[in-house]
């Protein structure tokens, strides 16, 4: 399957789960992300999120981050590790 077909399949699966759960928007979140992928594969992805903004979602506001969004008071960076197969040994 092509990359586009895989993306469309993933979107359809997400929408099915959203509908099954009755999930609705709750918050706006925006950030500056720095991402790193393992060479030659997508088995490992590391991200650093900075300049995090957020606010409550209000129906009808659309998809743009509202001007009322405020900076998160963490004062730091969100570090996230995502992996698809085995837990990376260097994290033990």
Backbone torsions as a table, in degrees:
resi	resn	phi	psi	omega
1	UNK	NA	148.7	-179.8
2	UNK	-75.9	164.4	177.3
3	UNK	-60.1	-39.5	179.2
4	UNK	-64.5	-43.5	179.2
5	UNK	-63.3	-40.9	178.0
6	UNK	-63.5	-41.3	179.1
7	UNK	-64.3	-42.2	178.9
8	UNK	-65.4	-39.9	176.9
9	UNK	-62.5	-42.9	179.7
10	UNK	-64.3	-40.2	178.2
11	UNK	-64.5	-43.6	178.0
12	UNK	-61.5	-42.5	178.8
13	UNK	-62.9	-42.6	178.1
14	UNK	-60.6	-46.6	-178.5
15	UNK	-64.3	-37.4	176.2
16	UNK	-61.6	-46.7	179.0
17	UNK	-62.9	-43.0	177.8
18	UNK	-56.7	-46.2	-178.4
19	UNK	-68.5	-39.8	178.7
20	UNK	-61.9	-37.4	-178.4
21	UNK	-84.9	-14.5	-174.7
22	UNK	68.3	30.9	-177.5
23	UNK	-71.3	139.3	177.7
24	UNK	-135.2	156.7	-180.0
25	UNK	-57.7	142.5	179.2
26	UNK	-126.2	-30.5	-174.2
27	UNK	-151.8	152.8	168.9
28	UNK	-96.4	137.5	175.4
29	UNK	-137.8	134.6	177.3
30	UNK	-138.6	149.7	-178.4
31	UNK	-162.9	165.3	171.5
32	UNK	-99.5	122.0	-175.0
33	UNK	-111.6	136.5	171.6
34	UNK	-114.4	119.2	-173.9
35	UNK	-121.8	144.7	177.4
36	UNK	-130.5	134.8	179.4
37	UNK	-114.2	149.7	175.2
38	UNK	-68.0	140.6	-176.7
39	UNK	-61.6	130.7	173.3
40	UNK	77.2	-2.6	-178.7
41	UNK	-154.7	164.5	176.4
42	UNK	-109.9	25.3	-178.3
43	UNK	-67.9	-22.5	-178.7
44	UNK	-139.3	133.5	177.6
45	UNK	-139.1	131.7	179.1
46	UNK	-120.9	133.1	179.5
47	UNK	-130.2	149.3	174.1
48	UNK	-123.8	119.6	179.6
49	UNK	-107.8	129.8	-179.3
50	UNK	-130.3	172.2	176.9
51	UNK	49.5	54.0	-175.0
52	UNK	-82.5	129.2	178.8
53	UNK	-123.8	153.2	176.5
54	UNK	-166.3	162.9	173.8
55	UNK	-167.6	167.3	179.2
56	UNK	-67.5	140.2	175.3
57	UNK	-79.7	135.2	174.6
58	UNK	-119.5	126.4	-178.1
59	UNK	-51.9	139.0	177.5
60	UNK	91.3	-3.5	-177.8
61	UNK	-81.8	-11.1	-179.4
62	UNK	83.9	-165.3	-174.0
63	UNK	-99.1	-11.5	-180.0
64	UNK	-75.1	144.4	177.2
65	UNK	-64.5	122.5	-179.5
66	UNK	-64.8	152.9	178.5
67	UNK	-62.6	-22.8	-179.1
68	UNK	-78.1	-3.4	179.3
69	UNK	-60.0	142.2	-178.0
70	UNK	-120.9	155.4	177.1
71	UNK	-68.8	140.1	175.1
72	UNK	-72.2	137.6	-173.4
73	UNK	-85.8	28.4	-179.2
74	UNK	-74.0	-33.0	-178.6
75	UNK	69.0	11.7	-177.4
76	UNK	-135.0	-151.2	-176.6
77	UNK	-125.6	139.1	172.5
78	UNK	-90.5	120.3	-179.2
79	UNK	-107.4	122.9	-177.0
80	UNK	-129.9	137.7	176.5
81	UNK	-117.8	125.8	178.9
82	UNK	-120.3	134.7	178.5
83	UNK	-141.3	153.1	-175.3
84	UNK	-103.8	-26.8	-176.8
85	UNK	-113.7	-111.1	-176.7
86	UNK	-80.5	148.3	173.7
87	UNK	-58.9	127.4	-178.5
88	UNK	-59.1	126.7	-176.2
89	UNK	-61.2	-32.1	-177.4
90	UNK	-70.1	-7.6	176.4
91	UNK	-89.2	-10.4	-177.2
92	UNK	-69.7	NA	NA
